Amino acid sequence: MTEPTHRIRARHTDSTLTVYQAYTPRIGLPAAREGRFPAAWQRDRMTWIKPSFLWMMYRCGWGTKEGQETVLAVEISRDGFQWALEHACLSHYEPGLHTDRATWKRQLKRSPARVQWDPERDLRLQPLAHRSLQLGLTGEAARRYADEWTLSITDVTPLARTIHTHVQNGDLDAARRLLPREDPYPVTEGLLAHLRR
């Protein structure tokens, strides 16, 4: 079966969804230890969350990039995730979806969340034909994410490094067996209509 170009794929339950982020150990380690973001986590800045483990690995280089050495799996409420999608705007102007560029810019400025669809990655972090959702949170959305939606935070850096080692050794089957299972995330009719063409 052909994979749809735009579909949210995530590890999820009936009430939660897991997203990934990577931080310096100064932020990431206390967050995982306490299960919530520390005071040093800046709630007034844009933060990007990614339901795709492999897209996060592409972004942080398996936890090797400076400032992204601690990889976190953040379990959030599905209600919060849905709120963010409902209040999101695409991060780029899309003719045919937006009335005009000026209207899109106004929507972007007002929106506490923004969406990007980036090529999903394989185990070698090469781009695939279908896309993976990234969700940027700012203002009210970032504060809700940190203080209301987040239910647990787990340090998955050791997992990332183990999978990476298998990939480097050419044992893709062993690497694949360790990947978090990500299934299509069910969305209500029309929820993503303003976020994809």
C-alpha positions as CSV (number, residue, x, y, z in Angstrom):
1,M,0.0,0.0,0.0
2,T,1.3,3.5,-0.9
3,E,2.2,5.7,2.1
4,P,0.2,9.0,2.0
5,T,2.5,12.0,1.6
6,H,1.1,13.8,4.6
7,R,0.1,11.7,7.5
8,I,1.0,11.9,11.2
9,R,2.8,8.7,12.3
10,A,3.5,8.4,16.0
11,R,3.7,6.3,19.1
12,H,0.4,6.8,20.8
13,T,-2.2,5.4,23.1
14,D,-5.9,6.3,23.5
15,S,-4.9,9.4,25.6
16,T,-1.3,10.1,24.8
17,L,1.2,10.7,22.0
18,T,5.0,10.6,22.2
19,V,7.1,13.3,20.6
20,Y,10.9,13.8,20.6
21,Q,13.2,16.6,21.3
22,A,17.0,17.0,21.9
23,Y,18.7,19.3,24.4
24,T,21.9,20.1,26.1
25,P,22.4,17.8,29.1
26,R,21.8,20.9,31.3
27,I,18.2,20.9,30.2
28,G,17.6,17.3,29.1
29,L,18.9,15.5,32.2
30,P,16.9,17.4,34.8
31,A,13.8,17.1,32.6
32,A,14.1,13.4,32.4
33,R,14.9,13.1,36.1
34,E,12.0,15.2,37.2
35,G,9.6,14.3,34.5
36,R,9.0,18.0,33.7
37,F,10.9,20.8,32.1
38,P,13.2,22.7,34.5
39,A,13.0,26.4,35.1
40,A,15.9,26.9,32.7
41,W,13.7,25.7,29.9
42,Q,12.6,29.0,28.2
43,R,8.8,29.0,27.9
44,D,8.9,32.2,25.8
45,R,10.8,30.7,22.9
46,M,9.6,28.6,20.0
47,T,10.1,24.9,20.6
48,W,9.7,22.2,17.9
49,I,8.4,18.7,18.7
50,K,8.6,15.7,16.4
51,P,6.5,12.6,16.5
52,S,9.0,10.8,14.3
53,F,12.0,9.2,16.1
54,L,14.0,8.9,12.9
55,W,13.4,12.5,11.9
56,M,14.7,13.5,15.4
57,M,17.7,11.3,14.8
58,Y,18.3,13.1,11.5
59,R,18.0,16.5,13.2
60,C,20.2,15.7,16.2
61,G,22.7,13.4,14.5
62,W,21.8,10.5,16.8
63,G,22.4,12.8,19.8
64,T,25.9,13.8,18.6
65,K,25.3,17.4,17.6
66,E,26.4,20.1,20.0
67,G,23.5,21.3,22.1
68,Q,21.4,18.2,21.2
69,E,23.3,15.5,23.2
70,T,20.3,14.4,25.3
71,V,17.4,12.9,23.3
72,L,14.1,13.0,25.1
73,A,10.8,11.1,24.5
74,V,8.1,13.4,25.8
75,E,4.7,11.8,26.4
76,I,2.0,14.4,26.0
77,S,-1.8,14.4,26.2
78,R,-3.6,13.8,22.9
79,D,-6.0,16.7,23.9
80,G,-3.0,19.0,24.0
81,F,-1.7,17.8,20.7
82,Q,-5.1,18.2,19.1
83,W,-5.3,21.8,20.5
84,A,-2.0,22.6,19.0
85,L,-3.0,21.3,15.5
86,E,-6.3,23.2,15.7
87,H,-4.5,26.4,16.5
88,A,-1.6,25.9,14.0
89,C,-0.6,27.5,10.8
90,L,1.6,26.1,8.1
91,S,5.1,27.5,8.5
92,H,5.3,28.4,4.8
93,Y,2.9,30.1,2.3
94,E,1.0,27.5,0.2
95,P,-0.8,28.9,-2.9
96,G,-4.2,27.3,-3.2
97,L,-4.4,26.7,0.6
98,H,-3.9,30.3,1.7
99,T,-5.9,33.1,0.2
100,D,-2.8,35.2,-0.4
101,R,0.6,35.7,1.2
102,A,-0.5,38.6,3.4
103,T,-3.3,36.6,4.9
104,W,-1.0,33.7,5.6
105,K,1.5,36.1,7.3
106,R,-1.3,37.4,9.5
107,Q,-2.3,33.8,10.4
108,L,1.3,32.9,11.1
109,K,1.8,35.8,13.4
110,R,-1.4,35.0,15.4
111,S,-0.9,31.3,15.6
112,P,0.7,29.8,18.8
113,A,1.7,26.7,16.7
114,R,3.1,26.1,13.3
115,V,3.5,23.0,11.2
116,Q,6.2,21.8,8.8
117,W,6.0,18.6,6.7
118,D,9.6,17.4,6.2
119,P,10.7,14.2,4.3
120,E,10.6,11.2,6.7
121,R,14.0,9.5,7.1
122,D,15.1,5.9,6.9
123,L,17.6,4.2,9.2
124,R,20.5,5.7,7.3
125,L,18.7,9.1,7.7
126,Q,18.1,9.3,3.9
127,P,14.9,11.1,2.8
128,L,11.8,9.1,2.0
129,A,9.0,10.1,-0.4
130,H,6.5,10.6,2.4
131,R,6.6,13.4,5.0
132,S,6.8,13.7,8.7
133,L,5.1,16.4,10.8
134,Q,7.1,18.8,12.9
135,L,5.1,21.0,15.3
136,G,6.5,24.4,16.5
137,L,5.1,25.8,19.7
138,T,5.3,29.3,20.9
139,G,3.6,31.6,23.4
140,E,0.5,30.0,24.9
141,A,1.2,26.6,23.1
142,A,4.8,26.4,24.5
143,R,3.6,27.1,28.0
144,R,0.8,24.6,27.8
145,Y,3.2,22.0,26.4
146,A,5.6,22.4,29.3
147,D,3.2,22.9,32.1
148,E,0.0,21.1,31.2
149,W,0.3,18.6,28.3
150,T,3.6,16.9,29.3
151,L,2.9,13.7,31.2
152,S,6.3,12.1,31.3
153,I,9.8,12.6,30.0
154,T,12.3,9.8,29.3
155,D,15.9,10.0,28.3
156,V,16.2,7.9,25.2
157,T,19.8,8.8,24.4
158,P,21.1,5.3,25.2
159,L,18.5,3.8,22.8
160,A,19.5,6.3,20.0
161,R,23.2,5.4,20.4
162,T,22.5,1.6,20.4
163,I,20.4,1.9,17.2
164,H,23.1,4.1,15.7
165,T,25.8,1.6,16.5
166,H,23.7,-1.2,14.7
167,V,23.3,1.1,11.7
168,Q,27.0,1.8,11.6
169,N,27.8,-1.9,11.8
170,G,25.4,-2.6,8.9
171,D,22.9,-4.5,11.0
172,L,19.8,-2.8,9.9
173,D,17.5,-5.6,11.1
174,A,18.8,-5.3,14.7
175,A,18.4,-1.5,14.4
176,R,14.9,-1.8,13.1
177,R,13.8,-4.1,15.9
178,L,14.7,-1.4,18.4
179,L,12.8,1.5,16.8
180,P,9.8,2.8,18.7
181,R,6.7,1.6,16.9
182,E,5.0,4.5,15.1
183,D,1.5,4.0,13.8
184,P,-0.8,6.3,11.8
185,Y,-2.3,8.8,14.2
186,P,-6.1,9.1,13.9
187,V,-7.3,12.6,13.2
188,T,-10.9,13.8,13.0
189,E,-12.2,14.8,9.6
190,G,-10.9,18.1,8.6
191,L,-8.4,18.5,11.4
192,L,-5.4,18.8,9.0
193,A,-7.3,20.6,6.2
194,H,-5.7,23.9,7.0
195,L,-2.2,22.3,7.3
196,R,-1.7,20.4,4.1
197,R,-2.7,20.8,0.4
